[in-house]
């Protein structure tokens, strides 16, 4: 771990760092990350047809070109609605990145709940594109603090957890707890890290 001691302090510091990065630089790095993801899907995950996604917000990595490509290829894409009362995620299938969303919790675009709900099947090949503020080389993740994804993924062991991450937000080590869900793959603009599960 760097000189920071707590997840809270790390979260505040790296959120500010990401927000202050020039938009052009973030966009360029986002394009590189999307290229790495597409290459990885072609080489290692050709059979994956179900993707649990998140809609990029603020200074997050722009994954919309990735989602457009996956939709063009006939993949099934699901996006989350946040149940803020119970800190739970409910995913719904989308077919159009412009028409199937509304402004939801935290002012993030969420899918319309009239769409088909995601149902977990352990036999399906599912990839969860997992958001986070900071990751480390032991595949730990620090999110935004509410535990939505840790809760959602805790009983879905077969889901591959894929984390796009700016290289500047990939650290040697970050604080972690027993209930924190580790990632299986971390993809930055410079490299792809694969965990023991793969």
N, C-alpha and C positions, 0 to 999 in steps of 0.2 A: 504494500500500500504506500501511496505517496505520503506527503506530510499531513494530509487530512486524516482525521480520526474517525469521523462518523459518516454514515450513509447520508444523513441530512445535509451535512456540510459539503460533501461531494456532490450531492444533487444540486444544490444551489450554485456551486462554483461552475459545474460543467454545463448547466442549463444556460448560465450567463455567457459562458465561452461560446456555446453553439449559437446563441442569439446574436452575438456580436460579430460572428464571422461574416465576411462579405457575401452577399447573395450569389454573385457570380461564381465564387469559389465553392459554395455549398452546392450549387446546381451542377457544376462540373464534377465534383466528387460524387454526387448522386448518380449522374450518368454512368460513371465508372463502376459504381456499386451495382447498378442495374445490369450492366454488361456482365459482371462477374456472376451474378445470380442466374442470369439466363444461360450462361455457359455451364454452370454447375447443374442446372436442371436438365440440360441436354445430355450431360455426361453421366451424372450419378442418379438422377431422379426422373428419368424419362417416363416412368410409369405413374408418376404422381399426377392425380387429376383433381384433387380437392385441396384448396388453399384457404386457410383462415388468415385474413388480411387485416390491416388497419389503415384508416384514411390519414394521410400525412397532414400534420397540423403545425402551423408556425414554422419554426426552423428545423423541423424534422427532415430526414432524407426524403426526397421526392421520389416515391415509388409508383406514381401514376403511369409512367410509360411501361413499367413491368406489368402492371395490372391490365393495361390495354392489350399488351402482347399475349398474356395468358387467356384473356377473353377471346381474342382472335383465334387462338389455338383450341378453343372449345373447352377450356378448363372450367371447373366449378369454383367460383369465388364467393366467399362468405365474409361479411364484415360485422363488427360487434355493435350492439347497443349496450350501454352501461346502465346497469341497475344500481344507481348510486346509494339507494337505501340499504341494500344488502351486499354491496360491493361485489356484484356478480356480472359476468358477461354473457350475453345471448347473441349468437351469430345468425345472420340471415343471408340467403343467397341473393346476389345482385347480378344483373345482366347488362346494365348501362351505368357507367360511372357518373353520368350527369343527371339522369332522371330518377334513379332509385334511392336518392338520399334526401335527408332533411337535416337541419341544424339541431343537434341533440345536446347531451350533457357536455359541459365544459366548452360549449360552442364548437364542438367537433362534429363533422358530418357523420351521420349514422344512417344505416339502411332503414327503409320503411318496414315496419313490423307486419305489414300485410304480405310480405314475401315469404318464401319457404324457409323454415327454421332449420338450423343445423342439428343433426342427430349423430352422435358419436357412434362409430362402429369400429371395433378394435381390428377388424379385418381389412379395413380400407387404408389406402396409402395417403395419409394426410400430412400436409406441411403447414405449420403455423408460423407465419411471418410475424415475429414478435418484436414489439417496440421496446425501447429502453433508453435511458439517458447515458449509462456507462456500462461497459462490460470489462471482463478481464480475461487473461489467457488461460485461466482455469475454468472458463465458460460460465462464470457467475454474472449476474445481471443486477443492476440497480434501475428500477423503473421510476415511476412518478410518486410512489409512496402509498398507494391505496391497496395494493396487493391483488388487483383484479386478475392479472394473468397467472400469478402463482396459484390462486384459488381455482381458476378455470382448468389449468393444466395438471393439477395435482392428481387427478384420477384418470388421466388419459395418457398412459405411458407409451403407447405406440405412436403418438403424434411426434413428428420431427419438428424440433424447435429451431427455426432459422432466424438469426438476428442480424439485420443490416446495421452497420455501425461506422461512423466516421472514425478514421484511424486515431485522431486526436482524443477520442473518447474510449479507446481501448487501452486499459492500464495493465500493469504487471499483476496487481492484486487489489481487490476491493473487499470490504466487509461482507460476510455472508452468514446466513443462519440455516439451521437444519431444514426449515420449511421452504426455503428459497429454491425455485426450480432452475436447474442449470440448462444452458442452451446446448444444442447438438452441433450447430454450425454458427460461426460468426464470420460475416463478410464485410470487409472494409474496401476502400477504394484501392488498396494496395495488396491485399492478401485474403486468402480463405483459410480459416481454421476449422478443422474437423475434430469432433470429440470421439471418445472411445466407442460410442454406440454405433458409429458408422464404419 
